Amino acid sequence: MTVAVDATRRRRDEVVDALAGQAAALRVGTRLPSEAQIMRQFAVSRSVARAAIEQLESCYLVRRVQGMGTYVHRRLDVPVGGDGPPSFHRVIAAAGARPRTVVVATRAEPAPDAATAALGRGLTCKAERLGFVDDEPTSALEHWLYPGALPEPAVALRAYESVHDGLDAAGVAARCVLRRATTDSAPGWVCHRLELPARSETWLTEAACVETTTGRPLYYARAWSRMDRVRLVLATGE
């Protein structure tokens, strides 16, 4: 029994490698062979063909659309690192995609513990936003802006889709004093907004920024991003 299982797995892996090689040479959105076509092409059973597609999907190399088929998929590379201020809009645009954010809510709220540790205590203006990449909900973002970071912050956050566009307009230069990236089992409200199953694994990034010249605290931010739509890439050096 073990020998048969191992042989099936090896055959599945061979099909996965072959299909991954085919997908790498195709444009995003190109339709891949169906289960029936994979069965004929590689002389495998339906269960092996299905398992191969599921494996490719779990690696984010393909995207399955119910009732339509399986398509080539590639994640957007998002660099993290350096001391420059992070910007969802600028990073996504630089990666060649189309960013958009929508303000979900703004309210006065004390800085969370992570912000306090990096920037000190204070009553902040908290903004919750939903970030889209090519019109697909991709990131759930939170910003806690310290007093004086932006004039009329609740208004400015709705006038400027990017926090850093608002800082630029106010003539404020920022630098990062904290930047972290990890994976996280996202809270329920994040999964709901990003159209994910409950407790899905996501990228979690955090940043804290101060004014470049004075060192006064500007904001603390964190963002949960869908792992099937973006891939974090460590960027170092100049």
Secondary structure, 3 states (H helix, E strand, C coil): CHHHHHHHHHHHHHHHHHHHHHHHCCCCCCECCCHHHHHHHHCCCHHHHHHHHHHHHHCCCEEEECCCEEEECCCEEEEECCCCCCCHHHHHHHCCCCEEEEEEEEEEEECCHHHHHHHCCCEEEEEEEEEEECCEEEEEEEEEECCCCCCCHHHHHHHCCCHHHHHHHCCCCEEEEEEEEEEEECCHHHHHHCCCCCCCEEEEEEEEEEECCCCCEEEEEEEEEECCCEEEEECCCC
